[in-house]
Amino acid sequence: MAVSKHGNGTVAGPVRSTSTGYEVRKPTGTWIACRGSCSETLRVETVDIFENNGSMSGYGTAQNECGIFGCLELRYPR
């Protein structure tokens, strides 16, 4: 199950193993290759596809996925 980080709801889909790695199925029926995590790939490709910090570049891509340690933000002191 994938949970939106922006309040857009949740989505779930089955995962299958293929010769090239794992794939997760979107609600539309399309199978997509899992990138880092199948749940993160599903979240970014569905409920959070247009949540990209105001930029149209990178929407629905791995750029918007959180890593194995969660969503980390770098903050620099002023």
Biopython code that builds the backbone (N, CA, C, O; Angstrom):
import numpy as np
from Bio.PDB.StructureBuilder import StructureBuilder

atoms = [
    (1, "MET", "N", (0.845, -1.179, 0.000)),
    (1, "MET", "CA", (0.000, 0.000, 0.000)),
    (1, "MET", "C", (0.887, 1.238, 0.000)),
    (1, "MET", "O", (1.912, 1.290, 0.679)),
    (2, "ALA", "N", (0.479, 2.209, -0.759)),
    (2, "ALA", "CA", (1.197, 3.482, -0.838)),
    (2, "ALA", "C", (0.308, 4.586, -0.289)),
    (2, "ALA", "O", (-0.869, 4.674, -0.639)),
    (3, "VAL", "N", (0.868, 5.425, 0.568)),
    (3, "VAL", "CA", (0.134, 6.522, 1.195)),
    (3, "VAL", "C", (0.702, 7.842, 0.698)),
    (3, "VAL", "O", (1.915, 8.049, 0.730)),
    (4, "SER", "N", (-0.164, 8.731, 0.240)),
    (4, "SER", "CA", (0.260, 10.036, -0.262)),
    (4, "SER", "C", (0.946, 10.840, 0.829)),
    (4, "SER", "O", (0.530, 10.806, 1.987)),
    (5, "LYS", "N", (1.978, 11.552, 0.469)),
    (5, "LYS", "CA", (2.658, 12.451, 1.396)),
    (5, "LYS", "C", (2.040, 13.847, 1.371)),
    (5, "LYS", "O", (2.485, 14.741, 2.092)),
    (6, "HIS", "N", (0.995, 14.035, 0.523)),
    (6, "HIS", "CA", (0.376, 15.338, 0.344)),
    (6, "HIS", "C", (-1.136, 15.295, 0.571)),
    (6, "HIS", "O", (-1.851, 16.204, 0.149)),
    (7, "GLY", "N", (-1.625, 14.250, 1.229)),
    (7, "GLY", "CA", (-3.052, 14.159, 1.532)),
    (7, "GLY", "C", (-3.931, 13.739, 0.373)),
    (7, "GLY", "O", (-5.129, 14.022, 0.375)),
    (8, "ASN", "N", (-3.363, 13.070, -0.616)),
    (8, "ASN", "CA", (-4.128, 12.669, -1.794)),
    (8, "ASN", "C", (-4.719, 11.272, -1.693)),
    (8, "ASN", "O", (-5.268, 10.766, -2.672)),
    (9, "GLY", "N", (-4.621, 10.640, -0.535)),
    (9, "GLY", "CA", (-5.216, 9.323, -0.343)),
    (9, "GLY", "C", (-4.203, 8.198, -0.370)),
    (9, "GLY", "O", (-3.004, 8.413, -0.194)),
    (10, "THR", "N", (-4.709, 6.990, -0.593)),
    (10, "THR", "CA", (-3.865, 5.796, -0.631)),
    (10, "THR", "C", (-4.179, 5.000, -1.889)),
    (10, "THR", "O", (-5.209, 5.206, -2.532)),
    (11, "VAL", "N", (-3.282, 4.094, -2.224)),
    (11, "VAL", "CA", (-3.476, 3.203, -3.366)),
    (11, "VAL", "C", (-2.740, 1.906, -3.051)),
    (11, "VAL", "O", (-1.719, 1.908, -2.363)),
    (12, "ALA", "N", (-3.265, 0.815, -3.557)),
    (12, "ALA", "CA", (-2.630, -0.484, -3.369)),
    (12, "ALA", "C", (-2.603, -1.216, -4.697)),
    (12, "ALA", "O", (-3.463, -1.003, -5.552)),
    (13, "GLY", "N", (-1.619, -2.072, -4.863)),
    (13, "GLY", "CA", (-1.517, -2.858, -6.077)),
    (13, "GLY", "C", (-0.650, -4.071, -5.845)),
    (13, "GLY", "O", (0.254, -4.032, -5.010)),
    (14, "PRO", "N", (-0.903, -5.151, -6.568)),
    (14, "PRO", "CA", (-0.090, -6.359, -6.414)),
    (14, "PRO", "C", (1.310, -6.160, -6.986)),
    (14, "PRO", "O", (1.537, -5.305, -7.842)),
    (15, "VAL", "N", (2.229, -6.965, -6.494)),
    (15, "VAL", "CA", (3.622, -6.941, -6.960)),
    (15, "VAL", "C", (3.932, -8.305, -7.545)),
    (15, "VAL", "O", (3.508, -9.331, -7.012)),
    (16, "ARG", "N", (4.678, -8.313, -8.650)),
    (16, "ARG", "CA", (5.093, -9.580, -9.240)),
    (16, "ARG", "C", (6.593, -9.539, -9.527)),
    (16, "ARG", "O", (7.184, -8.477, -9.719)),
    (17, "SER", "N", (7.173, -10.711, -9.548)),
    (17, "SER", "CA", (8.591, -10.847, -9.870)),
    (17, "SER", "C", (8.724, -11.243, -11.328)),
    (17, "SER", "O", (8.054, -12.163, -11.796)),
    (18, "THR", "N", (9.597, -10.540, -12.044)),
    (18, "THR", "CA", (9.857, -10.857, -13.451)),
    (18, "THR", "C", (11.343, -11.134, -13.620)),
    (18, "THR", "O", (12.106, -11.042, -12.658)),
    (19, "SER", "N", (11.745, -11.462, -14.803)),
    (19, "SER", "CA", (13.165, -11.744, -15.063)),
    (19, "SER", "C", (14.032, -10.504, -14.928)),
    (19, "SER", "O", (15.247, -10.615, -14.762)),
    (20, "THR", "N", (13.424, -9.322, -14.996)),
    (20, "THR", "CA", (14.192, -8.073, -14.878)),
    (20, "THR", "C", (14.021, -7.402, -13.524)),
    (20, "THR", "O", (14.585, -6.332, -13.298)),
    (21, "GLY", "N", (13.255, -8.007, -12.616)),
    (21, "GLY", "CA", (13.049, -7.421, -11.295)),
    (21, "GLY", "C", (11.573, -7.391, -10.947)),
    (21, "GLY", "O", (10.755, -8.031, -11.607)),
    (22, "TYR", "N", (11.243, -6.651, -9.913)),
    (22, "TYR", "CA", (9.857, -6.561, -9.457)),
    (22, "TYR", "C", (9.078, -5.509, -10.232)),
    (22, "TYR", "O", (9.627, -4.507, -10.690)),
    (23, "GLU", "N", (7.775, -5.767, -10.363)),
    (23, "GLU", "CA", (6.849, -4.820, -10.983)),
    (23, "GLU", "C", (5.634, -4.683, -10.091)),
    (23, "GLU", "O", (5.250, -5.624, -9.397)),
    (24, "VAL", "N", (5.027, -3.498, -10.114)),
    (24, "VAL", "CA", (3.805, -3.235, -9.357)),
    (24, "VAL", "C", (2.728, -2.796, -10.347)),
    (24, "VAL", "O", (3.024, -2.126, -11.337)),
    (25, "ARG", "N", (1.475, -3.176, -10.075)),
    (25, "ARG", "CA", (0.385, -2.841, -10.987)),
    (25, "ARG", "C", (-0.368, -1.613, -10.507)),
    (25, "ARG", "O", (-0.822, -1.551, -9.364)),
    (26, "LYS", "N", (-0.494, -0.635, -11.398)),
    (26, "LYS", "CA", (-1.269, 0.575, -11.115)),
    (26, "LYS", "C", (-2.755, 0.240, -11.191)),
    (26, "LYS", "O", (-3.125, -0.767, -11.794)),
    (27, "PRO", "N", (-3.620, 1.072, -10.588)),
    (27, "PRO", "CA", (-5.065, 0.824, -10.654)),
    (27, "PRO", "C", (-5.613, 0.724, -12.082)),
    (27, "PRO", "O", (-6.660, 0.116, -12.306)),
    (28, "THR", "N", (-4.913, 1.315, -13.034)),
    (28, "THR", "CA", (-5.349, 1.246, -14.439)),
    (28, "THR", "C", (-5.045, -0.099, -15.071)),
    (28, "THR", "O", (-5.512, -0.384, -16.174)),
    (29, "GLY", "N", (-4.262, -0.939, -14.381)),
    (29, "GLY", "CA", (-3.911, -2.256, -14.910)),
    (29, "GLY", "C", (-2.521, -2.321, -15.504)),
    (29, "GLY", "O", (-2.054, -3.406, -15.851)),
    (30, "THR", "N", (-1.849, -1.192, -15.631)),
    (30, "THR", "CA", (-0.511, -1.146, -16.202)),
    (30, "THR", "C", (0.519, -1.614, -15.184)),
    (30, "THR", "O", (0.511, -1.164, -14.038)),
    (31, "TRP", "N", (1.406, -2.516, -15.598)),
    (31, "TRP", "CA", (2.508, -2.961, -14.747)),
    (31, "TRP", "C", (3.704, -2.057, -14.987)),
    (31, "TRP", "O", (4.070, -1.798, -16.133)),
    (32, "ILE", "N", (4.320, -1.571, -13.900)),
    (32, "ILE", "CA", (5.496, -0.706, -14.018)),
    (32, "ILE", "C", (6.622, -1.276, -13.168)),
    (32, "ILE", "O", (6.376, -1.855, -12.110)),
    (33, "ALA", "N", (7.846, -1.114, -13.628)),
    (33, "ALA", "CA", (9.008, -1.613, -12.897)),
    (33, "ALA", "C", (9.190, -0.837, -11.601)),
    (33, "ALA", "O", (9.105, 0.391, -11.580)),
    (34, "CYS", "N", (9.441, -1.565, -10.526)),
    (34, "CYS", "CA", (9.721, -0.916, -9.242)),
    (34, "CYS", "C", (11.123, -0.329, -9.302)),
    (34, "CYS", "O", (12.055, -0.974, -9.782)),
    (35, "ARG", "N", (11.268, 0.895, -8.814)),
    (35, "ARG", "CA", (12.581, 1.526, -8.796)),
    (35, "ARG", "C", (13.237, 1.166, -7.466)),
    (35, "ARG", "O", (13.695, 0.032, -7.322)),
    (36, "GLY", "N", (13.306, 2.046, -6.512)),
    (36, "GLY", "CA", (13.898, 1.707, -5.225)),
    (36, "GLY", "C", (12.985, 0.828, -4.391)),
    (36, "GLY", "O", (13.426, -0.182, -3.841)),
    (37, "SER", "N", (11.727, 1.198, -4.293)),
    (37, "SER", "CA", (10.737, 0.491, -3.488)),
    (37, "SER", "C", (9.448, 0.446, -4.290)),
    (37, "SER", "O", (9.059, 1.436, -4.910)),
    (38, "CYS", "N", (8.787, -0.700, -4.276)),
    (38, "CYS", "CA", (7.538, -0.821, -5.042)),
    (38, "CYS", "C", (6.468, 0.128, -4.522)),
    (38, "CYS", "O", (5.726, 0.702, -5.318)),
    (39, "SER", "N", (6.366, 0.311, -3.199)),
    (39, "SER", "CA", (5.343, 1.209, -2.662)),
    (39, "SER", "C", (5.648, 2.664, -3.003)),
    (39, "SER", "O", (4.731, 3.436, -3.284)),
    (40, "GLU", "N", (6.920, 3.046, -2.983)),
    (40, "GLU", "CA", (7.285, 4.417, -3.359)),
    (40, "GLU", "C", (7.039, 4.659, -4.840)),
    (40, "GLU", "O", (6.553, 5.724, -5.220)),
    (41, "THR", "N", (7.369, 3.686, -5.677)),
    (41, "THR", "CA", (7.111, 3.813, -7.111)),
    (41, "THR", "C", (5.624, 3.970, -7.366)),
    (41, "THR", "O", (5.215, 4.817, -8.160)),
    (42, "LEU", "N", (4.806, 3.156, -6.696)),
    (42, "LEU", "CA", (3.353, 3.241, -6.865)),
    (42, "LEU", "C", (2.829, 4.590, -6.380)),
    (42, "LEU", "O", (1.978, 5.185, -7.041)),
    (43, "ARG", "N", (3.320, 5.089, -5.238)),
    (43, "ARG", "CA", (2.886, 6.390, -4.709)),
    (43, "ARG", "C", (3.186, 7.508, -5.698)),
    (43, "ARG", "O", (2.318, 8.324, -6.008)),
    (44, "VAL", "N", (4.420, 7.539, -6.190)),
    (44, "VAL", "CA", (4.840, 8.617, -7.096)),
    (44, "VAL", "C", (4.119, 8.532, -8.436)),
    (44, "VAL", "O", (3.827, 9.559, -9.048)),
    (45, "GLU", "N", (3.832, 7.331, -8.893)),
    (45, "GLU", "CA", (3.184, 7.150, -10.199)),
    (45, "GLU", "C", (1.664, 7.340, -10.149)),
    (45, "GLU", "O", (1.027, 7.452, -11.197)),
    (46, "THR", "N", (1.074, 7.379, -8.948)),
    (46, "THR", "CA", (-0.382, 7.478, -8.863)),
    (46, "THR", "C", (-0.815, 8.669, -8.012)),
    (46, "THR", "O", (-1.050, 9.749, -8.554)),
    (47, "VAL", "N", (-0.926, 8.502, -6.703)),
    (47, "VAL", "CA", (-1.528, 9.532, -5.853)),
    (47, "VAL", "C", (-0.721, 10.819, -5.757)),
    (47, "VAL", "O", (-1.293, 11.883, -5.518)),
    (48, "ASP", "N", (0.590, 10.748, -5.937)),
    (48, "ASP", "CA", (1.421, 11.953, -5.847)),
    (48, "ASP", "C", (2.100, 12.298, -7.174)),
    (48, "ASP", "O", (3.170, 12.906, -7.177)),
    (49, "ILE", "N", (1.498, 11.922, -8.287)),
    (49, "ILE", "CA", (2.154, 12.117, -9.589)),
    (49, "ILE", "C", (2.423, 13.592, -9.905)),
    (49, "ILE", "O", (3.421, 13.898, -10.558)),
    (50, "PHE", "N", (1.577, 14.496, -9.469)),
    (50, "PHE", "CA", (1.774, 15.909, -9.797)),
    (50, "PHE", "C", (2.346, 16.715, -8.647)),
    (50, "PHE", "O", (2.416, 17.940, -8.739)),
    (51, "GLU", "N", (2.763, 16.057, -7.554)),
    (51, "GLU", "CA", (3.373, 16.746, -6.418)),
    (51, "GLU", "C", (4.879, 16.793, -6.639)),
    (51, "GLU", "O", (5.592, 15.835, -6.340)),
    (52, "ASN", "N", (5.348, 17.901, -7.158)),
    (52, "ASN", "CA", (6.754, 17.994, -7.543)),
    (52, "ASN", "C", (7.371, 19.337, -7.187)),
    (52, "ASN", "O", (8.208, 19.857, -7.925)),
    (53, "ASN", "N", (6.965, 19.890, -6.072)),
    (53, "ASN", "CA", (7.521, 21.161, -5.592)),
    (53, "ASN", "C", (7.358, 22.296, -6.595)),
    (53, "ASN", "O", (8.226, 23.163, -6.700)),
    (54, "GLY", "N", (6.252, 22.295, -7.332)),
    (54, "GLY", "CA", (5.957, 23.389, -8.243)),
    (54, "GLY", "C", (6.656, 23.334, -9.584)),
    (54, "GLY", "O", (6.506, 24.250, -10.392)),
    (55, "SER", "N", (7.414, 22.285, -9.841)),
    (55, "SER", "CA", (8.133, 22.171, -11.099)),
    (55, "SER", "C", (7.515, 21.060, -11.939)),
    (55, "SER", "O", (7.183, 20.002, -11.404)),
    (56, "MET", "N", (7.358, 21.273, -13.222)),
    (56, "MET", "CA", (6.810, 20.227, -14.079)),
    (56, "MET", "C", (7.867, 19.200, -14.461)),
    (56, "MET", "O", (7.529, 18.141, -14.991)),
    (57, "SER", "N", (9.128, 19.488, -14.206)),
    (57, "SER", "CA", (10.157, 18.499, -14.523)),
    (57, "SER", "C", (10.203, 17.459, -13.419)),
    (57, "SER", "O", (10.171, 17.800, -12.236)),
    (58, "GLY", "N", (10.275, 16.226, -13.792)),
    (58, "GLY", "CA", (10.425, 15.151, -12.836)),
    (58, "GLY", "C", (9.149, 14.617, -12.228)),
    (58, "GLY", "O", (9.218, 13.754, -11.353)),
    (59, "TYR", "N", (7.958, 15.096, -12.658)),
    (59, "TYR", "CA", (6.742, 14.589, -12.024)),
    (59, "TYR", "C", (6.534, 13.126, -12.398)),
    (59, "TYR", "O", (6.702, 12.728, -13.551)),
    (60, "GLY", "N", (6.164, 12.334, -11.387)),
    (60, "GLY", "CA", (5.954, 10.903, -11.599)),
    (60, "GLY", "C", (7.229, 10.115, -11.802)),
    (60, "GLY", "O", (7.179, 9.005, -12.334)),
    (61, "THR", "N", (8.376, 10.648, -11.397)),
    (61, "THR", "CA", (9.646, 9.964, -11.620)),
    (61, "THR", "C", (10.350, 9.664, -10.307)),
    (61, "THR", "O", (9.883, 10.046, -9.234)),
    (62, "ALA", "N", (11.461, 8.986, -10.405)),
    (62, "ALA", "CA", (12.254, 8.617, -9.227)),
    (62, "ALA", "C", (12.761, 9.836, -8.465)),
    (62, "ALA", "O", (13.109, 9.716, -7.290)),
    (63, "GLN", "N", (12.811, 10.993, -9.093)),
    (63, "GLN", "CA", (13.257, 12.208, -8.405)),
    (63, "GLN", "C", (12.370, 12.527, -7.204)),
    (63, "GLN", "O", (12.820, 13.183, -6.264)),
    (64, "ASN", "N", (11.139, 12.082, -7.222)),
    (64, "ASN", "CA", (10.191, 12.386, -6.158)),
    (64, "ASN", "C", (10.026, 11.253, -5.153)),
    (64, "ASN", "O", (9.195, 11.352, -4.250)),
    (65, "GLU", "N", (10.800, 10.179, -5.289)),
    (65, "GLU", "CA", (10.708, 9.055, -4.364)),
    (65, "GLU", "C", (11.601, 9.270, -3.158)),
    (65, "GLU", "O", (12.650, 9.909, -3.242)),
    (66, "CYS", "N", (11.164, 8.723, -2.038)),
    (66, "CYS", "CA", (11.972, 8.742, -0.825)),
    (66, "CYS", "C", (12.882, 7.521, -0.843)),
    (66, "CYS", "O", (12.550, 6.500, -1.447)),
    (67, "GLY", "N", (14.003, 7.626, -0.195)),
    (67, "GLY", "CA", (14.967, 6.531, -0.167)),
    (67, "GLY", "C", (14.678, 5.515, 0.916)),
    (67, "GLY", "O", (13.609, 5.533, 1.525)),
    (68, "ILE", "N", (15.626, 4.633, 1.154)),
    (68, "ILE", "CA", (15.440, 3.570, 2.137)),
    (68, "ILE", "C", (15.379, 4.110, 3.557)),
    (68, "ILE", "O", (14.893, 3.420, 4.454)),
    (69, "PHE", "N", (15.858, 5.319, 3.782)),
    (69, "PHE", "CA", (15.800, 5.941, 5.100)),
    (69, "PHE", "C", (14.632, 6.906, 5.230)),
    (69, "PHE", "O", (14.589, 7.694, 6.175)),
    (70, "GLY", "N", (13.697, 6.861, 4.311)),
    (70, "GLY", "CA", (12.557, 7.763, 4.339)),
    (70, "GLY", "C", (12.849, 9.021, 3.541)),
    (70, "GLY", "O", (13.814, 9.075, 2.779)),
    (71, "CYS", "N", (12.015, 10.024, 3.721)),
    (71, "CYS", "CA", (12.190, 11.294, 3.024)),
    (71, "CYS", "C", (13.124, 12.189, 3.841)),
    (71, "CYS", "O", (12.742, 12.723, 4.882)),
    (72, "LEU", "N", (14.315, 12.336, 3.362)),
    (72, "LEU", "CA", (15.294, 13.158, 4.072)),
    (72, "LEU", "C", (15.381, 14.514, 3.404)),
    (72, "LEU", "O", (15.322, 14.613, 2.178)),
    (73, "GLU", "N", (15.518, 15.548, 4.195)),
    (73, "GLU", "CA", (15.684, 16.895, 3.656)),
    (73, "GLU", "C", (16.980, 17.467, 4.182)),
    (73, "GLU", "O", (17.295, 17.340, 5.365)),
    (74, "LEU", "N", (17.722, 18.094, 3.304)),
    (74, "LEU", "CA", (18.939, 18.780, 3.737)),
    (74, "LEU", "C", (18.604, 20.223, 4.047)),
    (74, "LEU", "O", (18.052, 20.934, 3.208)),
    (75, "ARG", "N", (18.930, 20.647, 5.229)),
    (75, "ARG", "CA", (18.690, 22.034, 5.620)),
    (75, "ARG", "C", (19.999, 22.634, 6.060)),
    (75, "ARG", "O", (20.739, 22.041, 6.846)),
    (76, "TYR", "N", (20.276, 23.792, 5.561)),
    (76, "TYR", "CA", (21.520, 24.474, 5.883)),
    (76, "TYR", "C", (21.243, 25.664, 6.783)),
    (76, "TYR", "O", (20.306, 26.424, 6.537)),
    (77, "PRO", "N", (22.043, 25.832, 7.817)),
    (77, "PRO", "CA", (21.828, 26.992, 8.701)),
    (77, "PRO", "C", (22.142, 28.283, 7.951)),
    (77, "PRO", "O", (23.008, 28.325, 7.077)),
    (78, "ARG", "N", (21.421, 29.320, 8.315)),
    (78, "ARG", "CA", (21.649, 30.611, 7.660)),
    (78, "ARG", "C", (22.681, 31.407, 8.400)),
    (78, "ARG", "O", (23.005, 32.524, 7.997)),
]
sb = StructureBuilder()
sb.init_structure("model")
sb.init_model(0)
sb.init_chain("A")
sb.init_seg("    ")
for serial, (resi, resn, name, xyz) in enumerate(atoms, 1):
    if name == "N":
        sb.init_residue(resn, " ", resi, " ")
    sb.init_atom(name, np.array(xyz, "f"), 0.0, 1.0, " ", f" {name:<3s}", serial, name[0])
structure = sb.get_structure()
